[in-house]
């Protein structure tokens, strides 16, 4: 019986030890479960934060794309603006050249008008002179006819003598 008692005591001690280990393991499991729950909450929080950061990255990438597009358009506008400024400069130079040509043409036209007036006066004077010469010519023809008639009459009288 002593052996049984010893065996029982030993079993009891083993059982108590096993209970203590079970209690320690239960405590350890509770601690691990709490740590696991804490880690899961941290993971959920990090997942949520990650999702927010991914959305922010998408917004930033979209804004970057829009900024690049705007910069590209700005560059195109700058290029177009420079081309238009060159065109405006060429048109201004052409307008200045045309204005100069117009002034020269107006001056030549004024000179031509002055010359035309001068020549009109000359033509009028020549026409007047021509009219006077025609009158003199007609008078000379009449005088010539009259002198010829007298000469013919004189020749006829001399022929009669």
Buried (B, 14 or more C-beta within 10 A) or exposed (E): EEEEEEEEEEEEEEEEEEEEEEEEEEEEEEEEEEEEEEEEEEEEEEEEEEEEEEEEEEEEEEEEEEEEEEEEEEEEEEEEEEEEEEEEEEEEEEEEEEEEEEEEEEEEEEEEEEEEEEEEEEEEEEEEEEEEEEEEEEEEEEEEEEEEEEEEEEEEEEEEE
